[in-house]
């Protein structure tokens, strides 16, 4: 898919990636782009606040901080509609299910990222927000 099938826009948690056209199940969405650095260097950058690191393996990580990297705009969801796949040494995102036009494209960031960045504030994805709202409604 070309960049014309997705757009960056405002989401509930900041900027997000949205489908402009319907995306079929298992279809390619976007490639995670950036400079390949050592995982050791990525860990050092994360300690200083960097957030767009995508670990390829124990040795190499992609620094996805450049704004031309559309993959950096996929937000976390506990019920994602896309997943990361390693293809030919690159990370690409593919649809887990059919994605409707206008729908935000999300993926699961994984437990390690969640514990490092979200543990204090909690998850703010649509699934968890709706779950918390139902829990609050039952208490009333």
C-alpha positions as CSV (number, residue, x, y, z in Angstrom):
1,X,0.0,0.0,0.0
2,X,1.2,3.5,-0.7
3,X,1.2,6.3,1.7
4,X,-2.1,7.5,0.1
5,X,-4.0,4.7,1.8
6,X,-3.1,5.9,5.3
7,X,-2.9,9.3,6.9
8,X,-1.6,10.8,10.1
9,X,-4.3,12.4,12.2
10,X,-5.5,13.3,15.7
11,X,-6.4,10.3,17.9
12,X,-7.6,10.0,21.5
13,X,-4.0,9.4,22.6
14,X,-2.2,11.9,20.4
15,X,-1.3,11.5,16.7
16,X,-2.3,8.2,15.1
17,X,-2.3,6.5,11.7
18,X,-5.7,6.2,10.0
19,X,-6.9,4.2,7.0
20,X,-8.1,6.4,4.1
21,X,-9.3,3.3,2.1
22,X,-10.5,0.0,3.4
23,X,-7.6,-2.4,4.1
24,X,-8.0,-6.2,3.6
25,X,-7.0,-8.8,6.1
26,X,-3.3,-9.7,5.9
27,X,-2.6,-6.7,3.6
28,X,0.6,-4.7,3.9
29,X,0.0,-1.3,5.6
30,X,3.3,0.4,6.2
31,X,7.0,-0.2,6.8
32,X,8.7,0.9,10.0
33,X,11.6,3.0,8.8
34,X,14.7,4.4,10.5
35,X,18.3,4.0,11.1
36,X,19.5,0.6,12.4
37,X,21.5,1.0,15.6
38,X,22.8,-1.4,18.2
39,X,20.4,-2.5,20.9
40,X,22.9,-1.2,23.4
41,X,22.7,2.3,21.8
42,X,18.9,2.0,21.7
43,X,18.7,1.3,25.4
44,X,20.9,4.3,26.1
45,X,18.6,6.5,24.0
46,X,15.5,5.1,25.8
47,X,17.0,6.0,29.2
48,X,17.1,9.6,27.8
49,X,13.5,9.6,26.7
50,X,13.6,8.2,23.1
51,X,10.4,6.3,22.4
52,X,10.4,5.1,18.8
53,X,12.8,2.1,19.1
54,X,11.8,-1.1,17.5
55,X,14.0,-4.1,18.4
56,X,14.8,-6.4,15.5
57,X,16.7,-8.9,17.6
58,X,19.0,-8.9,20.6
59,X,21.7,-7.1,18.6
60,X,19.9,-4.6,16.3
61,X,17.1,-2.0,16.8
62,X,15.5,0.5,14.4
63,X,15.4,4.1,15.6
64,X,12.1,5.1,14.1
65,X,12.2,8.7,15.3
66,X,12.3,10.5,11.9
67,X,8.9,12.0,11.0
68,X,8.9,10.4,7.6
69,X,8.5,7.0,9.3
70,X,4.7,6.5,9.2
71,X,5.1,3.3,11.3
72,X,5.8,5.5,14.4
73,X,2.3,6.8,14.3
74,X,0.6,3.4,15.0
75,X,-0.7,3.6,18.5
76,X,-0.9,0.8,21.1
77,X,-4.1,-1.1,21.6
78,X,-4.8,-4.2,23.7
79,X,-7.1,-5.2,20.9
80,X,-5.0,-4.3,17.8
81,X,-6.0,-4.5,14.1
82,X,-2.4,-4.7,12.8
83,X,0.8,-6.6,13.7
84,X,4.4,-6.2,13.0
85,X,6.1,-8.8,10.8
86,X,9.8,-9.2,10.0
87,X,10.3,-9.5,6.3
88,X,13.7,-9.5,4.6
89,X,15.3,-7.7,7.6
90,X,12.6,-5.0,7.7
91,X,9.6,-4.5,9.9
92,X,6.3,-4.2,8.1
93,X,2.8,-3.9,9.5
94,X,0.0,-6.1,8.2
95,X,-3.7,-6.1,8.9
96,X,-4.9,-8.7,11.4
97,X,-8.5,-8.2,10.2
98,X,-10.2,-6.0,7.6
99,X,-9.8,-2.3,8.5
100,X,-12.5,0.1,7.5
101,X,-11.9,3.5,5.9
102,X,-11.4,6.1,8.7
103,X,-10.5,3.5,11.4
104,X,-7.3,4.1,13.4
105,X,-4.6,1.5,12.8
106,X,-3.2,0.1,16.0
107,X,-0.8,-2.6,17.2
108,X,0.2,-4.2,20.5
109,X,3.5,-2.7,21.7
110,X,4.2,-5.7,23.9
111,X,4.7,-6.2,27.6
112,X,8.2,-4.8,27.9
113,X,7.3,-1.5,26.3
114,X,4.0,-1.4,28.3
115,X,5.9,-1.9,31.6
116,X,8.5,0.7,30.7
117,X,6.3,3.5,29.5
118,X,2.6,2.8,30.5
119,X,2.7,1.1,33.9
120,X,2.4,4.4,35.9
121,X,-0.4,5.9,33.9
122,X,-2.1,2.8,32.7
123,X,-3.3,1.9,29.2
124,X,-5.4,4.5,27.4
125,X,-6.3,2.5,24.3
126,X,-10.0,2.3,23.2
127,X,-10.5,-1.2,24.6
128,X,-9.1,-0.4,28.0
129,X,-10.9,3.0,28.2
130,X,-14.3,1.3,27.3
131,X,-13.6,-1.4,29.9
132,X,-12.8,1.2,32.6
133,X,-16.0,3.1,31.7
134,X,-18.1,-0.1,32.1
135,X,-16.5,-0.8,35.4
136,X,-17.3,2.8,36.6
137,X,-20.9,2.5,35.4
138,X,-21.4,-0.8,37.3
139,X,-20.1,0.8,40.5
140,X,-22.7,3.6,40.3
